[in-house]
Amino acid sequence: MTNNEILDLIVKADVRPSAQRIAVLSYVANHRTHPTADEIFKAISTDFPSLSLTTVYNSIKVLLDANLLREIQIDAGNKRYDLAPQPRHSHFICRKCGKIFDMPYPSALKIDYSADFEVDDIDIYLQGVCPECKDR
């Protein structure tokens, strides 16, 4: 996504478009690696020498609250981030290389749950070995 498209998403979500927020959202949108906050910080800090990890976390929180980012917890102890305004999909993590891949959402998925529960989100995580690692 271009910076103009990122800016447009942020403005439409009624979020103040700081340079750091634009950089965080742009990084997640354009690097389909499902990065952690630390990975985002390392990647964009070269463009913002005075950037702090706290600013990255604060930017992530604002973008999560505005439904521009989704938090995924596919690997223990790590919160990772994905662009929220995109078609629903599941995730696959390779147990050998650790890469995370977007996978199609199961089309025949039917989940029965009590009417007493209000479901906000459903995440489907798949684990195994990716084609690249399988061929090694």
C-alpha positions in Angstrom: 0.0 0.0 0.0 1.2 3.5 -0.7 1.6 6.1 2.0 -1.4 8.0 0.5 -3.5 4.8 0.9 -2.3 4.4 4.5 -3.0 8.0 5.3 -6.5 7.7 3.8 -7.2 4.6 6.1 -6.0 6.5 9.1 -8.0 9.6 8.4 -11.1 7.6 7.6 -10.7 5.9 11.0 -10.7 9.3 12.7 -7.2 8.9 14.0 -4.6 11.7 14.1 -2.1 10.8 11.3 1.3 11.1 13.0 4.4 10.1 11.1 5.0 7.3 13.5 1.4 5.9 13.1 1.7 6.1 9.3 5.1 4.3 9.5 3.8 1.5 11.8 0.7 0.8 9.7 2.7 1.1 6.4 5.2 -1.5 7.7 2.5 -4.0 8.7 0.6 -3.5 5.5 3.6 -3.8 3.2 5.6 -6.5 5.0 3.3 -9.5 5.2 5.5 -11.1 8.0 3.0 -10.5 10.8 5.7 -8.6 12.8 6.0 -8.1 16.5 6.3 -4.6 18.0 10.1 -5.1 18.3 10.4 -6.0 14.7 8.4 -3.0 13.7 10.6 -0.8 15.9 13.8 -2.1 14.4 12.5 -1.7 10.9 11.3 1.9 11.1 13.7 3.3 13.7 16.3 3.9 10.9 13.8 6.5 9.5 13.1 7.9 13.0 16.3 8.1 15.0 14.6 9.4 18.1 11.8 6.8 17.9 11.2 4.9 21.1 9.7 1.4 21.5 7.1 3.0 23.7 6.0 5.2 20.8 5.7 2.1 18.6 3.5 0.4 21.3 1.4 3.5 21.7 0.9 3.7 17.9 0.0 0.0 17.8 -2.6 0.5 20.5 -4.2 3.5 18.7 -4.3 1.5 15.4 -5.8 -1.6 17.2 -8.4 0.6 18.8 -9.3 2.1 15.4 -9.6 -1.4 13.9 -6.7 -0.8 11.5 -4.5 -3.5 13.0 -5.4 -7.0 14.3 -3.4 -8.7 17.0 -2.6 -12.3 16.4 -1.0 -14.6 19.0 0.0 -17.6 16.9 3.3 -18.3 18.7 3.6 -18.4 22.5 4.7 -15.1 24.1 4.6 -13.0 21.0 1.9 -10.6 20.0 2.0 -10.1 16.2 0.2 -7.7 14.0 -1.8 -7.9 10.8 -3.6 -5.4 8.7 -7.3 -5.4 9.8 -9.1 -4.0 6.8 -8.7 -7.0 4.6 -10.6 -10.1 3.8 -10.9 -12.6 6.8 -8.2 -15.3 6.6 -6.5 -17.8 8.9 -2.8 -18.2 9.6 -0.2 -21.0 9.3 3.0 -21.1 11.3 5.9 -23.3 10.2 7.3 -25.2 13.2 10.7 -25.4 11.5 11.4 -21.8 10.2 8.8 -19.9 12.2 7.4 -18.0 9.2 3.7 -17.1 9.3 1.6 -17.3 6.2 -1.9 -16.1 5.4 -4.2 -19.0 4.5 -7.7 -19.0 3.1 -10.4 -19.0 5.7 -12.3 -22.3 5.7 -15.4 -21.9 3.6 -17.4 -24.7 5.3 -16.6 -23.5 8.9 -19.6 -23.9 11.2 -19.2 -23.2 14.9 -22.0 -23.8 17.3 -21.8 -21.8 20.5 -24.3 -20.9 23.2 -26.5 -17.9 22.4 -25.4 -16.5 25.8 -22.0 -15.7 24.3 -21.3 -12.7 22.2 -18.5 -13.7 19.8 -16.3 -10.7 18.6 -13.7 -12.6 16.7 -12.6 -16.0 15.5 -9.0 -16.9 14.8 -7.9 -20.1 13.1 -4.2 -21.0 13.4 -2.7 -23.9 11.6 0.7 -25.4 12.4 3.0 -27.7 10.5 5.8 -27.5 8.0 5.8 -25.0 5.1 6.6 -26.2 1.5 10.1 -24.6 1.6 11.1 -26.5 4.8 9.4 -29.7 3.7 11.6 -29.8 0.6 14.8 -29.4 2.5 
